Every structure is written in C-alpha cells, then in structure tokens.
Amino acid sequence: MDARDPELKKELAATLQARKDLGAEYESELVDSFMEKVDQRLDSHVEQRVRRQLAEQQTSFARAGRSPGHPEPSARFARYGFAGFTMIAAIPLSAIGVVNAGGGGLFITWAGIVGVNVAQSLGHIFAGDRGARRAKSDSDWE
C-alpha cells in the first residue's frame, strides 16, 4: 500500500471535514470508521501479497518438477532407501557373479555393491555440506 494512496487521502479529508461539521462529540466514531477503512485496505493488500507469493512458490515447485503437497523425501530416507535397494539387488547379482566367475565373481560383485553405497553416502555428506553453506549464504541476504 502506497503512503500516498489517493483513496485513503480522500477518506481522511472527508473524515476531517465531517469532524469539523459534526463537532468533537462524534470524533471517536469518525476515527473508528476511518481506521476500519484503513484496516480493510491493509487486509486486501496482504491477501494480494500472499496470493502472489503462493503463486510464485507453486511456479517454482512446478519448474523443479515437484508439487508443494508432495515434498521430496528426506536425505535419511533416500540414503536408506538406496541401501535397501542395493541389498535387494545384491541377491541376483551375487548369483550371477558366482555362476559366471565363482568366488572371484562374488567378491567383485560385493566390492561393487559396497563401492556404490560408499560413493552414494559420500555424495550425500559432501552435498549436505554444500547445501548447508548455500543455505547459510542465502540467509545472509534476508
């Protein structure tokens, strides 16, 4: 709301003129009426601002391929979900490794599974540090 709102300026002028015409005994009613109009204007501007921010947020979620009602899974869930998936995938991979290359194939299979899980965990650790630094630097501007 602009401090130089012409409608509110007219309302204030009308309120002051009414006070001159009616006298001091109606002053509190006139002030209450004017303040109610100011309050309504503020409410409408706040509603507009909230709607605009919600629209911007929905747009940013849509651009990121997410919806505001369905947040991304937490890092802990993603980490354990990935580890669970690799353990389930380890069963057929182990069988394939043993059938094709014996004990050496089993060792190579499990070394690959462990390596993938370690790389994924380290990626989360380093990405978490970057995210924390990014969040801190973003909050400096607020």
N, CA and C atoms as an extended XYZ file, in Angstrom:
426
Properties=species:S:1:pos:R:3:atomname:S:1:resname:S:1:resid:I:1 pbc="F F F"
N         0.848       -1.163        0.000 N   MET     1
C         0.000        0.000        0.000 CA  MET     1
C         0.898        1.233        0.000 C   MET     1
N         0.615        2.129       -0.915 N   ASP     2
C         1.406        3.347       -1.039 CA  ASP     2
C         0.980        4.353        0.021 C   ASP     2
N         1.949        5.041        0.595 N   ALA     3
C         1.657        6.036        1.630 CA  ALA     3
C         0.848        7.189        1.043 C   ALA     3
N         0.903        7.358       -0.255 N   ARG     4
C         0.177        8.445       -0.917 CA  ARG     4
C        -1.034        7.906       -1.670 C   ARG     4
N        -1.754        6.991       -1.059 N   ASP     5
C        -2.937        6.380       -1.665 CA  ASP     5
C        -4.028        7.441       -1.810 C   ASP     5
N        -4.452        7.754       -3.050 N   PRO     6
C        -5.419        8.841       -3.232 CA  PRO     6
C        -6.785        8.552       -2.592 C   PRO     6
N        -7.200        7.292       -2.586 N   GLU     7
C        -8.491        6.967       -1.981 CA  GLU     7
C        -8.467        7.194       -0.473 C   GLU     7
N        -7.395        6.757        0.172 N   LEU     8
C        -7.292        6.970        1.607 CA  LEU     8
C        -7.143        8.453        1.936 C   LEU     8
N        -6.487        9.181        1.061 N   LYS     9
C        -6.335       10.617        1.263 CA  LYS     9
C        -7.704       11.299        1.223 C   LYS     9
N        -8.549       10.868        0.267 N   LYS    10
C        -9.905       11.411        0.176 CA  LYS    10
C       -10.716       11.042        1.418 C   LYS    10
N       -10.573        9.784        1.871 N   GLU    11
C       -11.298        9.339        3.064 CA  GLU    11
C       -10.883       10.148        4.290 C   GLU    11
N        -9.591       10.391        4.422 N   LEU    12
C        -9.101       11.178        5.555 CA  LEU    12
C        -9.632       12.612        5.493 C   LEU    12
N        -9.601       13.192        4.301 N   ALA    13
C       -10.118       14.554        4.143 CA  ALA    13
C       -11.602       14.605        4.484 C   ALA    13
N       -12.355       13.589        4.035 N   ALA    14
C       -13.791       13.550        4.337 CA  ALA    14
C       -14.033       13.372        5.826 C   ALA    14
N       -13.215       12.545        6.476 N   THR    15
C       -13.347       12.331        7.921 CA  THR    15
C       -13.055       13.618        8.679 C   THR    15
N       -11.992       14.323        8.280 N   LEU    16
C       -11.656       15.585        8.948 CA  LEU    16
C       -12.736       16.641        8.722 C   LEU    16
N       -13.299       16.686        7.515 N   GLN    17
C       -14.373       17.636        7.229 CA  GLN    17
C       -15.624       17.295        8.038 C   GLN    17
N       -15.921       15.986        8.148 N   ALA    18
C       -17.081       15.565        8.942 CA  ALA    18
C       -16.878       15.937       10.411 C   ALA    18
N       -15.652       15.832       10.894 N   ARG    19
C       -15.385       16.206       12.284 CA  ARG    19
C       -15.624       17.699       12.495 C   ARG    19
N       -15.215       18.488       11.495 N   LYS    20
C       -15.454       19.937       11.600 CA  LYS    20
C       -16.949       20.232       11.606 C   LYS    20
N       -17.688       19.527       10.728 N   ASP    21
C       -19.127       19.766       10.607 CA  ASP    21
C       -19.903       19.249       11.816 C   ASP    21
N       -19.539       18.058       12.306 N   LEU    22
C       -20.315       17.421       13.363 CA  LEU    22
C       -19.850       17.800       14.770 C   LEU    22
N       -18.610       18.151       14.890 N   GLY    23
C       -18.109       18.545       16.199 CA  GLY    23
C       -17.326       17.422       16.855 C   GLY    23
N       -16.733       17.718       17.998 N   ALA    24
C       -15.837       16.796       18.697 CA  ALA    24
C       -16.555       15.604       19.302 C   ALA    24
N       -17.887       15.712       19.529 N   GLU    25
C       -18.590       14.600       20.171 CA  GLU    25
C       -18.667       13.357       19.269 C   GLU    25
N       -18.494       13.498       17.949 N   TYR    26
C       -18.518       12.356       17.032 CA  TYR    26
C       -17.106       11.913       16.603 C   TYR    26
N       -16.107       12.489       17.226 N   GLU    27
C       -14.723       12.220       16.822 CA  GLU    27
C       -14.359       10.742       16.913 C   GLU    27
N       -14.678       10.070       18.003 N   SER    28
C       -14.290        8.655       18.159 CA  SER    28
C       -14.969        7.776       17.111 C   SER    28
N       -16.245        8.051       16.768 N   GLU    29
C       -16.926        7.265       15.738 CA  GLU    29
C       -16.299        7.501       14.367 C   GLU    29
N       -15.947        8.744       14.101 N   LEU    30
C       -15.317        9.063       12.815 CA  LEU    30
C       -13.940        8.393       12.695 C   LEU    30
N       -13.166        8.454       13.758 N   VAL    31
C       -11.840        7.823       13.753 CA  VAL    31
C       -11.981        6.312       13.591 C   VAL    31
N       -12.938        5.720       14.314 N   ASP    32
C       -13.161        4.277       14.182 CA  ASP    32
C       -13.542        3.900       12.761 C   ASP    32
N       -14.398        4.695       12.154 N   SER    33
C       -14.822        4.428       10.775 CA  SER    33
C       -13.637        4.516        9.812 C   SER    33
N       -12.824        5.564        9.989 N   PHE    34
C       -11.656        5.720        9.120 CA  PHE    34
C       -10.668        4.572        9.322 C   PHE    34
N       -10.428        4.204       10.573 N   MET    35
C        -9.490        3.108       10.851 CA  MET    35
C        -9.996        1.778       10.295 C   MET    35
N       -11.301        1.584       10.289 N   GLU    36
C       -11.872        0.369        9.709 CA  GLU    36
C       -11.599        0.311        8.203 C   GLU    36
N       -11.718        1.458        7.545 N   LYS    37
C       -11.425        1.520        6.111 CA  LYS    37
C        -9.941        1.256        5.848 C   LYS    37
N        -9.069        1.807        6.677 N   VAL    38
C        -7.625        1.545        6.544 CA  VAL    38
C        -7.342        0.068        6.757 C   VAL    38
N        -7.985       -0.524        7.751 N   ASP    39
C        -7.806       -1.942        8.046 CA  ASP    39
C        -8.240       -2.808        6.864 C   ASP    39
N        -9.355       -2.457        6.242 N   GLN    40
C        -9.825       -3.207        5.078 CA  GLN    40
C        -8.831       -3.101        3.931 C   GLN    40
N        -8.275       -1.913        3.719 N   ARG    41
C        -7.282       -1.740        2.658 CA  ARG    41
C        -6.038       -2.582        2.927 C   ARG    41
N        -5.589       -2.568        4.179 N   LEU    42
C        -4.417       -3.367        4.537 CA  LEU    42
C        -4.692       -4.857        4.321 C   LEU    42
N        -5.861       -5.316        4.742 N   ASP    43
C        -6.207       -6.726        4.558 CA  ASP    43
C        -6.202       -7.113        3.085 C   ASP    43
N        -6.751       -6.261        2.242 N   SER    44
C        -6.781       -6.595        0.816 CA  SER    44
C        -5.374       -6.634        0.226 C   SER    44
N        -4.514       -5.712        0.662 N   HIS    45
C        -3.132       -5.726        0.165 CA  HIS    45
C        -2.366       -6.944        0.675 C   HIS    45
N        -2.593       -7.334        1.913 N   VAL    46
C        -1.932       -8.526        2.455 CA  VAL    46
C        -2.400       -9.769        1.707 C   VAL    46
N        -3.693       -9.862        1.441 N   GLU    47
C        -4.221      -11.008        0.691 CA  GLU    47
C        -3.607      -11.077       -0.705 C   GLU    47
N        -3.494       -9.932       -1.369 N   GLN    48
C        -2.872       -9.902       -2.693 CA  GLN    48
C        -1.423      -10.369       -2.625 C   GLN    48
N        -0.709       -9.910       -1.617 N   ARG    49
C         0.693      -10.281       -1.480 CA  ARG    49
C         0.844      -11.777       -1.194 C   ARG    49
N        -0.016      -12.317       -0.334 N   VAL    50
C         0.035      -13.750       -0.016 CA  VAL    50
C        -0.286      -14.565       -1.256 C   VAL    50
N        -1.314      -14.166       -2.004 N   ARG    51
C        -1.656      -14.891       -3.239 CA  ARG    51
C        -0.501      -14.854       -4.229 C   ARG    51
N         0.157      -13.714       -4.342 N   ARG    52
C         1.284      -13.595       -5.265 CA  ARG    52
C         2.434      -14.516       -4.840 C   ARG    52
N         2.728      -14.548       -3.527 N   GLN    53
C         3.812      -15.405       -3.045 CA  GLN    53
C         3.475      -16.878       -3.228 C   GLN    53
N         2.208      -17.259       -2.986 N   LEU    54
C         1.807      -18.645       -3.208 CA  LEU    54
C         1.942      -19.022       -4.677 C   LEU    54
N         1.540      -18.124       -5.562 N   ALA    55
C         1.667      -18.392       -6.997 CA  ALA    55
C         3.136      -18.542       -7.388 C   ALA    55
N         4.001      -17.692       -6.847 N   GLU    56
C         5.435      -17.800       -7.141 CA  GLU    56
C         6.000      -19.115       -6.620 C   GLU    56
N         5.554      -19.518       -5.425 N   GLN    57
C         6.031      -20.771       -4.850 CA  GLN    57
C         5.563      -21.959       -5.687 C   GLN    57
N         4.305      -21.953       -6.107 N   GLN    58
C         3.802      -23.044       -6.936 CA  GLN    58
C         4.523      -23.085       -8.275 C   GLN    58
N         4.836      -21.912       -8.810 N   THR    59
C         5.572      -21.859      -10.075 CA  THR    59
C         6.972      -22.436       -9.906 C   THR    59
N         7.632      -22.093       -8.795 N   SER    60
C         8.987      -22.615       -8.584 CA  SER    60
C         8.952      -24.124       -8.357 C   SER    60
N         7.931      -24.637       -7.651 N   PHE    61
C         7.797      -26.077       -7.482 CA  PHE    61
C         7.541      -26.752       -8.824 C   PHE    61
N         6.710      -26.131       -9.652 N   ALA    62
C         6.408      -26.721      -10.960 CA  ALA    62
C         7.652      -26.747      -11.843 C   ALA    62
N         8.448      -25.695      -11.771 N   ARG    63
C         9.678      -25.666      -12.572 CA  ARG    63
C        10.675      -26.714      -12.103 C   ARG    63
N        10.652      -27.014      -10.805 N   ALA    64
C        11.571      -28.014      -10.261 CA  ALA    64
C        11.020      -29.424      -10.427 C   ALA    64
N         9.801      -29.563      -10.951 N   GLY    65
C         9.222      -30.882      -11.162 CA  GLY    65
C         8.619      -31.474       -9.909 C   GLY    65
N         8.336      -30.638       -8.914 N   ARG    66
C         7.747      -31.110       -7.665 CA  ARG    66
C         6.426      -30.397       -7.462 C   ARG    66
N         5.634      -30.928       -6.559 N   SER    67
C         4.406      -30.243       -6.180 CA  SER    67
C         4.510      -29.868       -4.712 C   SER    67
N         3.888      -28.743       -4.302 N   PRO    68
C         4.014      -28.314       -2.914 CA  PRO    68
C         3.416      -29.308       -1.927 C   PRO    68
N         2.448      -30.107       -2.348 N   GLY    69
C         1.839      -31.076       -1.455 CA  GLY    69
C         2.663      -32.331       -1.275 C   GLY    69
N         3.635      -32.542       -2.148 N   HIS    70
C         4.454      -33.750       -2.094 CA  HIS    70
C         5.922      -33.359       -2.008 C   HIS    70
N         6.414      -33.125       -0.803 N   PRO    71
C         7.814      -32.721       -0.661 CA  PRO    71
C         8.754      -33.865       -1.028 C   PRO    71
N         9.975      -33.500       -1.339 N   GLU    72
C        10.974      -34.508       -1.642 CA  GLU    72
C        11.277      -35.325       -0.394 C   GLU    72
N        11.628      -36.603       -0.575 N   PRO    73
C        11.939      -37.406        0.612 CA  PRO    73
C        13.181      -36.858        1.313 C   PRO    73
N        13.239      -37.098        2.606 N   SER    74
C        14.376      -36.591        3.361 CA  SER    74
C        15.644      -37.329        2.943 C   SER    74
N        16.770      -36.751        3.275 N   ALA    75
C        18.054      -37.354        2.915 CA  ALA    75
C        18.223      -38.709        3.584 C   ALA    75
N        17.747      -38.828        4.833 N   ARG    76
C        17.872      -40.099        5.536 CA  ARG    76
C        17.065      -41.188        4.826 C   ARG    76
N        15.833      -40.876        4.431 N   PHE    77
C        15.010      -41.853        3.729 CA  PHE    77
C        15.651      -42.234        2.400 C   PHE    77
N        16.158      -41.253        1.662 N   ALA    78
C        16.787      -41.534        0.374 CA  ALA    78
C        18.019      -42.409        0.563 C   ALA    78
N        18.798      -42.132        1.581 N   ARG    79
C        20.014      -42.900        1.835 CA  ARG    79
C        19.676      -44.350        2.164 C   ARG    79
N        18.737      -44.545        3.107 N   TYR    80
C        18.380      -45.912        3.495 CA  TYR    80
C        17.612      -46.619        2.393 C   TYR    80
N        16.840      -45.897        1.635 N   GLY    81
C        16.134      -46.494        0.504 CA  GLY    81
C        17.112      -47.018       -0.538 C   GLY    81
N        18.148      -46.236       -0.812 N   PHE    82
C        19.152      -46.671       -1.781 CA  PHE    82
C        19.902      -47.897       -1.266 C   PHE    82
N        20.260      -47.872        0.014 N   ALA    83
C        20.970      -49.020        0.593 CA  ALA    83
C        20.092      -50.261        0.560 C   ALA    83
N        18.809      -50.113        0.873 N   GLY    84
C        17.891      -51.254        0.805 CA  GLY    84
C        17.759      -51.790       -0.602 C   GLY    84
N        17.690      -50.895       -1.574 N   PHE    85
C        17.597      -51.325       -2.965 CA  PHE    85
C        18.845      -52.108       -3.377 C   PHE    85
N        20.027      -51.636       -2.981 N   THR    86
C        21.244      -52.353       -3.373 CA  THR    86
C        21.335      -53.715       -2.686 C   THR    86
N        20.804      -53.830       -1.468 N   MET    87
C        20.810      -55.136       -0.791 CA  MET    87
C        19.870      -56.119       -1.492 C   MET    87
N        18.734      -55.619       -1.953 N   ILE    88
C        17.814      -56.483       -2.704 CA  ILE    88
C        18.435      -56.862       -4.038 C   ILE    88
N        19.068      -55.909       -4.707 N   ALA    89
C        19.707      -56.186       -5.995 CA  ALA    89
C        20.930      -57.084       -5.819 C   ALA    89
N        21.496      -57.135       -4.608 N   ALA    90
C        22.693      -57.944       -4.368 CA  ALA    90
C        22.408      -59.440       -4.520 C   ALA    90
N        21.181      -59.868       -4.242 N   ILE    91
C        20.866      -61.294       -4.313 CA  ILE    91
C        21.042      -61.832       -5.726 C   ILE    91
N        20.345      -61.294       -6.728 N   PRO    92
C        20.563      -61.834       -8.074 CA  PRO    92
C        21.956      -61.529       -8.616 C   PRO    92
N        22.526      -60.376       -8.248 N   LEU    93
C        23.872      -60.061       -8.728 CA  LEU    93
C        24.908      -61.038       -8.166 C   LEU    93
N        24.732      -61.427       -6.904 N   SER    94
C        25.644      -62.409       -6.310 CA  SER    94
C        25.536      -63.748       -7.018 C   SER    94
N        24.315      -64.150       -7.304 N   ALA    95
C        24.116      -65.422       -8.007 CA  ALA    95
C        24.753      -65.382       -9.388 C   ALA    95
N        24.584      -64.308      -10.090 N   ILE    96
C        25.179      -64.174      -11.424 CA  ILE    96
C        26.696      -64.192      -11.320 C   ILE    96
N        27.248      -63.489      -10.341 N   GLY    97
C        28.706      -63.453      -10.164 CA  GLY    97
C        29.270      -64.822       -9.840 C   GLY    97
N        28.586      -65.584       -8.950 N   VAL    98
C        29.073      -66.918       -8.570 CA  VAL    98
C        28.990      -67.874       -9.752 C   VAL    98
N        27.876      -67.852      -10.487 N   VAL    99
C        27.685      -68.772      -11.609 CA  VAL    99
C        28.717      -68.505      -12.697 C   VAL    99
N        28.998      -67.282      -12.987 N   ASN   100
C        29.889      -66.952      -14.097 CA  ASN   100
C        31.369      -66.956      -13.735 C   ASN   100
N        31.729      -66.574      -12.479 N   ALA   101
C        33.148      -66.451      -12.169 CA  ALA   101
C        33.524      -67.076      -10.832 C   ALA   101
N        32.622      -67.767      -10.180 N   GLY   102
C        32.939      -68.434       -8.915 CA  GLY   102
C        33.105      -67.424       -7.782 C   GLY   102
N        34.028      -67.758       -6.861 N   GLY   103
C        34.267      -66.917       -5.680 CA  GLY   103
C        34.792      -65.541       -6.055 C   GLY   103
N        35.608      -65.461       -7.076 N   GLY   104
C        36.126      -64.161       -7.529 CA  GLY   104
C        34.997      -63.265       -8.032 C   GLY   104
N        34.031      -63.848       -8.716 N   GLY   105
C        32.883      -63.080       -9.205 CA  GLY   105
C        32.041      -62.554       -8.054 C   GLY   105
N        31.898      -63.419       -6.996 N   LEU   106
C        31.152      -62.987       -5.812 CA  LEU   106
C        31.870      -61.813       -5.136 C   LEU   106
N        33.195      -61.922       -5.019 N   PHE   107
C        33.979      -60.849       -4.401 CA  PHE   107
C        33.856      -59.551       -5.201 C   PHE   107
N        33.964      -59.639       -6.522 N   ILE   108
C        33.869      -58.442       -7.368 CA  ILE   108
C        32.479      -57.828       -7.273 C   ILE   108
N        31.445      -58.680       -7.241 N   THR   109
C        30.070      -58.185       -7.131 CA  THR   109
C        29.886      -57.400       -5.847 C   THR   109
N        30.325      -58.005       -4.712 N   TRP   110
C        30.143      -57.328       -3.434 CA  TRP   110
C        31.046      -56.102       -3.302 C   TRP   110
N        32.208      -56.129       -3.907 N   ALA   111
C        33.059      -54.935       -3.899 CA  ALA   111
C        32.367      -53.796       -4.650 C   ALA   111
N        31.704      -54.137       -5.744 N   GLY   112
C        30.956      -53.116       -6.489 CA  GLY   112
C        29.788      -52.567       -5.693 C   GLY   112
N        29.057      -53.462       -5.002 N   ILE   113
C        27.909      -53.016       -4.201 CA  ILE   113
C        28.374      -52.106       -3.068 C   ILE   113
N        29.424      -52.513       -2.377 N   VAL   114
C        29.960      -51.690       -1.288 CA  VAL   114
C        30.477      -50.370       -1.851 C   VAL   114
N        31.147      -50.404       -2.975 N   GLY   115
C        31.672      -49.178       -3.573 CA  GLY   115
C        30.572      -48.199       -3.954 C   GLY   115
N        29.502      -48.723       -4.523 N   VAL   116
C        28.388      -47.858       -4.904 CA  VAL   116
C        27.754      -47.227       -3.661 C   VAL   116
N        27.575      -48.004       -2.602 N   ASN   117
C        26.980      -47.467       -1.377 CA  ASN   117
C        27.891      -46.435       -0.710 C   ASN   117
N        29.190      -46.687       -0.706 N   VAL   118
C        30.130      -45.717       -0.133 CA  VAL   118
C        30.116      -44.425       -0.946 C   VAL   118
N        30.120      -44.546       -2.267 N   ALA   119
C        30.097      -43.348       -3.117 CA  ALA   119
C        28.809      -42.563       -2.902 C   ALA   119
N        27.693      -43.269       -2.779 N   GLN   120
C        26.417      -42.598       -2.548 CA  GLN   120
C        26.401      -41.904       -1.193 C   GLN   120
N        26.936      -42.540       -0.166 N   SER   121
C        26.988      -41.928        1.168 CA  SER   121
C        27.900      -40.717        1.185 C   SER   121
N        29.057      -40.815        0.560 N   LEU   122
C        29.965      -39.676        0.500 CA  LEU   122
C        29.361      -38.532       -0.292 C   LEU   122
N        28.619      -38.869       -1.333 N   GLY   123
C        27.944      -37.828       -2.108 CA  GLY   123
C        26.952      -37.068       -1.254 C   GLY   123
N        26.200      -37.769       -0.399 N   HIS   124
C        25.252      -37.103        0.495 CA  HIS   124
C        25.978      -36.252        1.527 C   HIS   124
N        27.100      -36.743        2.010 N   ILE   125
C        27.836      -35.978        3.012 CA  ILE   125
C        28.339      -34.670        2.411 C   ILE   125
N        28.971      -34.757        1.223 N   PHE   126
C        29.504      -33.556        0.600 CA  PHE   126
C        28.394      -32.657        0.089 C   PHE   126
N        27.309      -33.225       -0.426 N   ALA   127
C        26.179      -32.408       -0.877 CA  ALA   127
C        25.517      -31.733        0.311 C   ALA   127
N        25.467      -32.414        1.459 N   GLY   128
C        24.891      -31.808        2.659 CA  GLY   128
C        25.703      -30.623        3.118 C   GLY   128
N        27.031      -30.710        3.039 N   ASP   129
C        27.883      -29.580        3.414 CA  ASP   129
C        27.666      -28.413        2.466 C   ASP   129
N        27.588      -28.711        1.168 N   ARG   130
C        27.351      -27.660        0.190 CA  ARG   130
C        25.997      -27.030        0.417 C   ARG   130
N        24.980      -27.849        0.705 N   GLY   131
C        23.644      -27.327        0.953 CA  GLY   131
C        23.613      -26.449        2.182 C   GLY   131
N        24.352      -26.829        3.219 N   ALA   132
C        24.387      -26.023        4.444 CA  ALA   132
C        25.074      -24.687        4.171 C   ALA   132
N        26.169      -24.721        3.404 N   ARG   133
C        26.850      -23.474        3.070 CA  ARG   133
C        25.951      -22.594        2.211 C   ARG   133
N        25.247      -23.206        1.250 N   ARG   134
C        24.366      -22.447        0.372 CA  ARG   134
C        23.223      -21.843        1.187 C   ARG   134
N        22.649      -22.612        2.103 N   ALA   135
C        21.544      -22.107        2.922 CA  ALA   135
C        22.029      -20.950        3.797 C   ALA   135
N        23.239      -21.070        4.323 N   LYS   136
C        23.776      -20.005        5.164 CA  LYS   136
C        24.008      -18.752        4.338 C   LYS   136
N        24.570      -18.901        3.143 N   SER   137
C        24.836      -17.726        2.324 CA  SER   137
C        23.529      -17.112        1.831 C   SER   137
N        22.487      -17.917        1.570 N   ASP   138
C        21.201      -17.362        1.158 CA  ASP   138
C        20.555      -16.611        2.298 C   ASP   138
N        20.696      -17.112        3.521 N   SER   139
C        20.039      -16.461        4.646 CA  SER   139
C        20.711      -15.138        5.001 C   SER   139
N        21.957      -14.934        4.578 N   ASP   140
C        22.626      -13.673        4.868 CA  ASP   140
C        21.929      -12.503        4.191 C   ASP   140
N        21.210      -12.745        3.106 N   TRP   141
C        20.567      -11.691        2.361 CA  TRP   141
C        19.206      -11.336        2.907 C   TRP   141
N        18.671      -12.137        3.800 N   GLU   142
C        17.315      -11.878        4.300 CA  GLU   142
C        17.325      -10.894        5.428 C   GLU   142
